[in-house]
C-alpha cells in the first residue's frame, strides 16, 4: 500500500502554520499535495497525521 505524500517543510514550521491559521495551512497543502497528504506536527518524535 502506498502512503500519501508528506509535506516537505520542517515539522516545527508545519506546527507554527497550523497554530496560526489551520484552515489556510490545510488549503495550501491540499492544493500542493492533493486530497490526501501527511503532515508532521511533532518536534521530538515522528507523529504523522493524514488528511
Legacy VTK file of the C-alpha trace (Angstrom):
# vtk DataFile Version 3.0
C-alpha trace
ASCII
DATASET POLYDATA
POINTS 51 float
0.000 0.000 0.000
1.370 3.417 -0.941
1.421 6.201 1.604
0.134 9.662 0.724
2.744 12.357 0.040
4.247 14.173 3.017
4.538 17.917 3.442
8.188 18.807 2.800
8.544 21.601 5.371
10.273 21.079 8.725
7.890 19.798 11.422
8.250 22.940 13.563
7.236 25.089 10.593
4.184 22.925 9.912
3.164 23.217 13.571
3.537 27.019 13.588
1.446 27.381 10.432
-1.202 25.051 11.893
-1.414 27.072 15.119
-1.583 30.448 13.336
-4.117 29.517 10.625
-5.023 25.833 10.343
-7.543 26.221 7.510
-5.132 28.160 5.313
-2.400 25.598 6.059
-4.668 22.707 5.044
-5.820 24.579 1.933
-2.263 25.223 0.742
-1.270 21.623 1.447
-4.270 20.210 -0.403
-3.524 22.403 -3.421
0.118 21.305 -3.417
-0.217 17.603 -2.464
-3.773 16.624 -3.429
-6.746 15.405 -1.425
-4.776 13.103 0.871
-1.420 14.041 2.438
0.666 13.593 5.602
1.723 16.352 7.961
4.182 16.098 10.833
3.362 18.254 13.858
5.881 16.592 16.140
9.218 18.077 17.086
10.531 15.294 19.339
9.317 12.157 17.570
7.730 11.077 14.328
3.971 11.520 14.673
2.319 11.961 11.323
-1.293 12.808 10.607
-3.043 12.078 7.332
-5.648 14.486 5.995
LINES 1 52
51 0 1 2 3 4 5 6 7 8 9 10 11 12 13 14 15 16 17 18 19 20 21 22 23 24 25 26 27 28 29 30 31 32 33 34 35 36 37 38 39 40 41 42 43 44 45 46 47 48 49 50
